[in-house]
Amino acid sequence: MSARANRRRASALRRSPSGRRVPRPTMADACARFGRESLRVRQIEHFVAAVELGSLSAAAEAAGISVQGMSQSIAGLEEEVGARLLERGRLGTSPTAFGWECYDRAKDLLAEFDGFDAFVRSRSGPDDA
């Protein structure tokens, strides 16, 4: 195994209080812990991309997924929040009134996640608990 692969593997692990190496918690773990298993950061990223790019196909291309995958991701988010966020048409997508409100909050939320991720990555190493 290469040194790079070892570092990647080590960064995915942390030491428990007993000194055992255990996997670092993921965002999915945090969502499950707080009862939000179906709402994912990726869905929010997809929604923001669709609003900013104005179409599901452009957002899908930017995310590196299929248009069908993008559509399903956003439909899942809409189902979770219980409201339509995007109007879909032949000429692209546009946010509903509620979608605009969600977009503003989603942008703030993603900025917070990015800041948290940068903080954690700057502070933790393979030997940190």
C-alpha positions in Angstrom: 0.0 0.0 0.0 1.4 3.4 -0.9 2.1 6.1 1.7 -0.7 8.2 0.3 -3.2 5.4 0.7 -2.0 4.9 4.2 -2.5 8.6 5.1 -6.0 8.5 3.5 -6.9 5.4 5.5 -5.4 6.9 8.7 -7.4 10.1 8.3 -10.6 8.2 8.1 -9.8 6.7 11.6 -9.5 8.3 15.0 -8.6 7.0 18.4 -11.4 6.2 20.9 -10.9 7.0 24.6 -9.8 3.4 25.0 -7.0 3.9 22.4 -8.6 1.8 19.7 -8.7 3.1 16.2 -12.3 3.6 15.1 -13.8 5.2 11.9 -14.5 8.9 12.1 -18.2 9.8 12.1 -19.6 10.8 8.8 -22.3 13.4 8.0 -24.7 10.5 7.5 -23.9 9.3 11.0 -24.7 12.8 12.4 -28.0 13.0 10.4 -29.0 9.6 11.7 -28.1 10.5 15.2 -30.4 13.5 15.1 -33.2 11.7 13.3 -32.6 13.3 9.9 -31.5 10.2 7.9 -33.1 11.2 4.6 -31.9 14.8 4.5 -28.4 14.9 3.1 -25.9 17.6 2.5 -25.5 16.3 -1.1 -29.2 17.0 -1.7 -28.8 20.5 -0.5 -25.7 21.0 -2.7 -27.8 19.7 -5.7 -30.6 22.0 -5.0 -28.3 25.0 -4.7 -26.6 24.1 -8.0 -30.0 23.7 -9.8 -31.0 27.2 -8.6 -27.7 28.8 -9.5 -27.3 27.1 -12.9 -31.0 27.3 -13.8 -31.4 23.7 -15.1 -31.2 20.2 -13.8 -29.0 19.1 -16.7 -26.4 21.8 -16.0 -26.5 21.0 -12.3 -26.1 17.3 -13.0 -23.2 17.9 -15.3 -21.5 20.1 -12.7 -22.0 17.5 -10.0 -20.9 14.7 -12.2 -24.1 12.7 -12.0 -27.0 11.9 -14.4 -29.9 14.2 -14.9 -32.2 11.4 -13.5 -30.0 11.2 -10.3 -30.1 15.0 -9.9 -33.9 15.0 -10.3 -34.3 12.2 -7.8 -32.0 13.9 -5.3 -34.0 17.2 -5.5 -37.3 15.3 -5.4 -36.1 13.5 -2.2 -35.3 16.9 -0.7 -38.7 18.3 -1.7 -40.4 15.2 -0.1 -38.4 15.7 3.1 -39.3 19.4 3.5 -42.9 18.7 2.4 -43.0 21.4 -0.4 -42.0 22.0 -3.9 -38.8 23.9 -4.2 -38.3 24.1 -7.9 -40.7 24.7 -10.8 -39.5 22.5 -13.7 -40.1 23.4 -17.3 -38.8 23.0 -20.8 -36.7 26.1 -20.4 -35.1 25.0 -17.1 -35.9 25.3 -13.5 -36.8 28.2 -11.3 -37.3 28.3 -7.5 -40.7 28.6 -6.0 -41.2 31.4 -3.4 -40.5 28.8 -0.7 -37.6 27.6 -2.8 -36.0 31.1 -2.7 -36.3 31.1 1.1 -34.7 27.7 1.3 -32.0 28.7 -1.2 -30.8 31.5 1.0 -30.7 29.2 4.1 -29.1 26.4 2.1 -26.3 28.7 1.0 -25.6 29.7 4.6 -25.8 26.1 5.7 -23.3 24.9 3.1 -20.9 27.8 4.0 -21.1 26.6 7.7 -20.4 23.0 6.6 -17.4 24.1 4.6 -16.1 26.1 7.5 -16.6 23.2 9.9 -14.9 20.8 7.5 -11.9 23.2 7.1 -11.7 23.5 10.9 -11.7 19.8 11.5 -9.2 19.1 8.8 -6.8 21.7 10.1 -7.0 20.5 13.6 -7.1 16.7 13.4 -4.4 14.3 12.4 -4.1 10.6 12.4 -3.2 10.4 16.0 -5.8 12.8 17.4 -8.7 11.4 19.3 
